[in-house]
């Protein structure tokens, strides 16, 4: 019998189609290796003068060598100059696309997959994320900093051959962030507990969706995941803001993230994936509630979404996803992949 | 300057990236024509005995000949037998996947694109949709009937070579339907007017996003469309429920739908597209408000989403879409394509 599962935070129902369920192998996509014949070019290395450095972490003994560098994105979608200028056009609302659209170059090497970076390199990436959130949060025009990554192993789709993330600083809170905040608030008002803390507690007890755990973090197969092998990484200590995470915990965060990314790479033939970091909005005053309550009810986390299936009109139209891989089977499969970290 | 636009119903912000804006030609996808070498097989015709007829419209003079037929979907995602059986698993909510998953075979011919069906055939498809919604709404376990279509011209991705739609009858109201209902209600409470009626009025006045209009319907390029060339068809007469649309209006609905689908086919090289029909939930009693209010504030409509761009982690993560085609330019382009209807 297929099962309908409700996401406990945002209330989205997902069809877990156990009878159509596919073995992990059936979901593996063949990578278009036309790329093998393409001589790989890296726009960041070849046209370095076109990328103005915003900030970087460098080797203290050799200032020429960067570890992690932030640059503006070419073809940025938002512009840092100008005013937000909210206006109406009849019943419609518009504002200028003010914001920042930055690229975090996560390694000086031509390593595309974050899974292949050394742990100390990933630690540095998290430090840089924190620096950028803190810096951008001082800009009064901005309300949210969304950090995300779209990885694909297909070289023909990469103009830059470094592992990299995007930072999008926006003058509005994104809809899905608002939905998560609203869901967490509702749960807290009823239970007087954080829904994410409750999820961690229950997942540890049940075990069937727990993929990995260390002293500070858990990685779970999402109970109502929209995509096969969708995972969530959560800090065990309650904390609404990623940029308040103590830096000494970055090593454990790097370890659990690298481990699950390697499991995807090894177990599923190096699939494309997306990662999104969800942290509380830094400008609490704009939310219609006491700002302290958000500290209690929201809990930062990372979503990892492998791209193995295609979504089409039904999912977009209904907000109703179909996942052919029961999350418990996905967890079992990933747990058993040894990556020797 | 890029522009941020807010959807007036669901409140989703979309980045309209005018500077990255592409000419329509740049968005055309080459169709993988491996299909040309594949001998096309139609599972519906070849294995007809495996498809049990649920209902059909037939030629009154030749009962052997069907016009439109509804059959259960093979690999259906929901099952019609059993009880919904809502239950908890710790903090999680689950229910059995009870519902109906049906296929509407929209033509006896091997015509894949609805754009190529005669008008009188499309009229019949709408009659069948109405029949199925009315029939399924008598099942107490069900709350919503979602009708949608995923079209692709790539023959290798079609196991059935007839134009067809899906009917998914569900025991819950889908999240996006609930969001539309909530947004429409909020607008109505403030303005005491239907937001969709206001959209029609404003789009007719402004003209820049109006693609086509007849006595009963308008087709507009969505102001805050998520996808290039996203369109909405709305009935001019206020009406919450598609299945209460007077059948004598089906001809005008068929005409406007066929026209915009032909414009896509001719103007954009026969792209894949999805269509979703949004009608009010038939089981009003379950909504936490007087059921009559929904008659005033909701307005059925059809969303048409061509599949020209790929969505990835950022869109999924943030609910924040990037549309490289300004809706006014899309409207201008489509308006000028003559399809001789």
Interface residues (C-beta under 8 A of the other chain):
Chain A: X1 X2 X3 X4 X5 X6 X8 X10 X11 X12 X13 X15 X17 X20 X75 X77 X78 X79 X82 X90 X91 X92 X93 X94 X95 X96 X97 X146 X148 X149 X150 X166 X168 X170 X171 X172 X174 X175 X176 X177 X179 X195 X198 X199 X202 X205 X206 X223 X224 X226 X273 X274 X275 X276 X278 X303 X305 X307 X311 X312 X313 X314 X316 X317 X318 X319 X320 X322
Chain B: X1 X2 X3 X4 X5 X6 X8 X10 X11 X12 X13 X15 X16 X17 X20 X75 X77 X78 X79 X82 X90 X91 X92 X93 X94 X95 X96 X97 X146 X148 X149 X150 X166 X168 X170 X171 X172 X174 X175 X176 X177 X179 X195 X198 X199 X202 X205 X206 X223 X224 X226 X273 X274 X275 X276 X278 X303 X305 X307 X311 X312 X313 X314 X316 X317 X318 X319 X320 X322
